[in-house]
């Protein structure tokens, strides 16, 4: 399943995040973002964690071990 099939092309709302947590799309999904727009996700699929980040213009992308320099 492609992430673009599940995630909108924008940050998630808290409600959308809760809906994803309750769905069977991923083994587990967590976020360090406490409230407001959720731009960072940790998604577990088949026992593997994927760190995802949303950036305008780039959409959702993996941050697995990569350090971005802003």
N, C-alpha and C positions, 0 to 999 in steps of 0.2 A: 504494500500500500504506500502510495506517495504521500508525503507530508502535506503537499498542496491539496490533496483530496480531503484532508481533515482540518487544516489550519487556514483561516481566512488570510487575505493579503493585507493584514494590519495586525496590530497588537490585539490580544484577546481581552475580553471583558472578564470580570470575576465569574459571572454566570456561565460564560462559554467554557472557562477553565473547569468549573465544577461539572459541567455536562461531559467534558472530555474525561474527567476522573471517573465518572460513573459509567462511561461507555466501555466497550471491550476493544477500543482501538489500540490501546497500549497496555503492556503489563502494569506499568505504573507511570504516573506523571506528577511532577512536583514543580514548584516555582519558588524562588527566593523573593519574588515581588509580592508584598503583603496585600496591597490594594491598588485600586486604580487600574491603569492599563498594564497588562502583563506582557512583557517583552522578552522574558527569559524563562525557558522551560528546561527541565531535566526529564527526558522521556526514556523509559526502559522498554526495550523491545527484545524479546528472546534472550533476556538476561543481560543485555548490553545497554549501558547508559549512553545517551546522546545528549549533549548540551546544545540547546538551540537558542538562538537569539534573533530577534526581529530588528531589522534596520530599514528605515524608509529608503526606497529605491532598490534595496537588495532583497527584501522579503525575509522569510524565515531561512536561516542557514545554520549549519552545524558549527559548533565551536569546540570540537573534540581536540583538546590539547593545543589548540592554536591561540596565540596571544595577539590580539589586535592592538595596533598602535594608533591612537587617535591624536 
